[in-house]
Amino acid sequence: MHALPSRPLASRPWVEAGPLLAAAGLAVGPLPRINPLLRSMLMADFAAISSGGLPDFAFAPRLDAVTKPRVFPSLARLADHIERRRHGQPLELVDVEDIEIPGRAGLYRGVQVFTLLLDNGRDRCLGYAWLGGHGRERLEPALREARRGAARRSHADGRRAA
């Protein structure tokens, strides 16, 4: 008699279904295609980045071996991501010159992004922005434009609701 697994199969990740069906001799259909709108939201592993080239724009909540940075196709998309995460709080951008990327020699330049409290004290660290070796002088204008775009969208939404 076979013992039942300690966890039901339904609670396991869906990724295990493919090998399970193939091992049972059942045909597995083609994998779903990635929505083109979601391509900019793909995650890139630091290990994969270290074997190839570095992306132009990325954002990581923390710098450690486990956290995967989110890669963006443009500076505007990176600024929009930071704008959504700040939830209306003021930001402080700090140039960081000692970012270490696992598997690559040397230190890299990026920007650490903090949200601020009403008394201009730091509230929390949103993360680290990689701008292809550039610093906050490149990120600040993009954030201003993202803030204007968010204000235009919220104003347009307000007019539609009225």
C-alpha positions as CSV (number, residue, x, y, z in Angstrom):
1,M,0.0,0.0,0.0
2,H,1.3,3.5,-0.9
3,A,1.5,6.2,1.8
4,L,-0.2,9.4,1.0
5,P,2.0,12.5,0.7
6,S,2.1,14.7,3.8
7,R,1.0,17.7,1.7
8,P,-1.8,17.5,-0.8
9,L,-0.7,17.7,-4.4
10,A,-2.9,20.8,-4.9
11,S,-0.7,22.9,-2.6
12,R,2.5,22.2,-4.6
13,P,3.7,24.7,-7.2
14,W,2.2,24.3,-10.7
15,V,5.7,23.9,-12.2
16,E,5.8,20.3,-10.9
17,A,2.8,19.3,-13.1
18,G,4.7,19.1,-16.3
19,P,7.3,16.5,-15.2
20,L,4.6,14.6,-13.3
21,L,2.4,14.4,-16.4
22,A,5.4,13.5,-18.7
23,A,6.5,10.7,-16.2
24,A,3.0,9.3,-16.3
25,G,3.1,9.2,-20.1
26,L,0.6,11.9,-20.7
27,A,1.1,14.5,-23.4
28,V,2.0,18.0,-22.2
29,G,0.7,20.9,-24.3
30,P,2.8,23.8,-25.3
31,L,3.8,26.3,-22.6
32,P,1.8,29.6,-22.6
33,R,3.4,32.5,-24.3
34,I,4.5,35.5,-22.3
35,N,2.3,38.5,-22.7
36,P,4.4,41.2,-24.5
37,L,3.2,43.8,-21.9
38,L,4.8,41.7,-19.1
39,R,8.2,41.4,-20.8
40,S,9.4,44.5,-19.0
41,M,8.5,42.9,-15.6
42,L,10.7,39.9,-16.0
43,M,13.1,39.1,-13.2
44,A,16.8,38.7,-13.9
45,D,19.0,36.7,-11.6
46,F,22.4,38.2,-10.5
47,A,24.0,34.9,-11.5
48,A,22.6,35.2,-15.0
49,I,23.6,38.9,-15.2
50,S,27.1,38.0,-14.1
51,S,27.6,35.5,-17.0
52,G,26.3,38.0,-19.6
53,G,26.2,41.7,-19.9
54,L,24.7,44.0,-17.3
55,P,21.2,45.4,-18.0
56,D,20.9,49.1,-18.6
57,F,18.2,49.7,-15.9
58,A,17.3,47.5,-12.9
59,F,15.9,47.8,-9.5
60,A,16.5,45.6,-6.5
61,P,14.8,46.0,-3.1
62,R,17.9,44.6,-1.3
63,L,21.4,43.7,-2.3
64,D,22.0,40.1,-1.4
65,A,22.5,36.8,-3.1
66,V,18.8,35.8,-2.9
67,T,17.0,39.0,-4.1
68,K,16.6,39.2,-7.8
69,P,16.6,42.6,-9.5
70,R,13.7,43.7,-11.7
71,V,15.0,44.7,-15.2
72,F,13.4,47.5,-17.1
73,P,13.7,48.3,-20.9
74,S,13.9,52.1,-20.3
75,L,14.7,54.7,-17.7
76,A,11.1,55.9,-17.9
77,R,9.7,52.5,-16.9
78,L,12.2,52.3,-14.0
79,A,11.1,55.8,-12.8
80,D,7.4,54.7,-13.1
81,H,8.1,51.7,-10.9
82,I,9.8,53.8,-8.2
83,E,6.9,56.3,-8.4
84,R,4.4,53.6,-7.8
85,R,6.3,52.2,-4.8
86,R,6.8,55.6,-3.0
87,H,3.0,56.0,-2.4
88,G,3.2,59.8,-2.5
89,Q,6.0,60.1,0.0
90,P,9.0,62.4,-0.7
91,L,12.2,60.6,-1.9
92,E,15.9,60.9,-1.1
93,L,18.3,59.6,-3.7
94,V,21.8,58.7,-2.5
95,D,24.6,57.8,-4.9
96,V,26.2,54.5,-4.0
97,E,29.6,53.7,-5.4
98,D,30.2,50.3,-3.9
99,I,27.6,47.9,-5.2
100,E,29.0,44.5,-5.5
101,I,27.4,42.1,-8.1
102,P,28.1,38.4,-7.3
103,G,30.3,36.8,-9.9
104,R,31.7,40.1,-11.3
105,A,34.9,41.8,-10.2
106,G,34.8,45.4,-9.1
107,L,32.4,47.8,-7.5
108,Y,29.6,49.5,-9.4
109,R,27.7,52.8,-9.2
110,G,24.0,53.0,-8.5
111,V,21.4,55.0,-6.6
112,Q,19.8,54.0,-3.2
113,V,16.2,55.2,-2.9
114,F,14.7,56.2,0.4
115,T,11.3,57.5,1.3
116,L,11.2,60.4,3.8
117,L,9.0,61.2,6.8
118,L,7.4,64.7,7.3
119,D,10.5,65.8,9.3
120,N,12.8,64.7,6.4
121,G,14.0,61.7,8.3
122,R,14.4,58.5,6.4
123,D,11.4,56.3,6.6
124,R,12.4,53.2,4.6
125,C,14.7,52.1,1.9
126,L,12.8,51.3,-1.3
127,G,15.9,49.7,-2.9
128,Y,18.8,50.2,-5.2
129,A,18.5,51.4,-8.8
130,W,21.1,50.4,-11.4
131,L,21.3,53.0,-14.2
132,G,24.1,51.5,-16.3
133,G,26.8,53.0,-14.2
134,H,25.2,56.5,-13.9
135,G,24.0,58.2,-10.7
136,R,21.2,60.2,-9.4
137,E,21.8,63.0,-11.9
138,R,20.2,60.7,-14.5
139,L,17.4,59.4,-12.3
140,E,16.1,62.7,-10.9
141,P,14.7,64.1,-14.3
142,A,13.1,60.8,-15.0
143,L,11.4,60.7,-11.6
144,R,10.1,64.3,-12.1
145,E,8.6,63.2,-15.4
146,A,7.1,60.1,-13.9
147,R,5.5,62.2,-11.1
148,R,4.0,64.6,-13.7
149,G,2.6,61.6,-15.6
150,A,1.1,60.1,-12.5
151,A,-0.5,63.5,-11.7
152,R,-1.9,63.7,-15.2
153,R,-3.4,60.2,-14.9
154,S,-4.9,60.8,-11.5
155,H,-6.4,64.1,-12.7
156,A,-7.8,62.4,-15.8
157,D,-9.3,59.6,-13.6
158,G,-10.9,62.3,-11.4
159,R,-12.6,63.9,-14.4
160,R,-13.9,60.6,-15.6
161,A,-15.3,59.7,-12.2
162,A,-17.2,63.1,-11.9
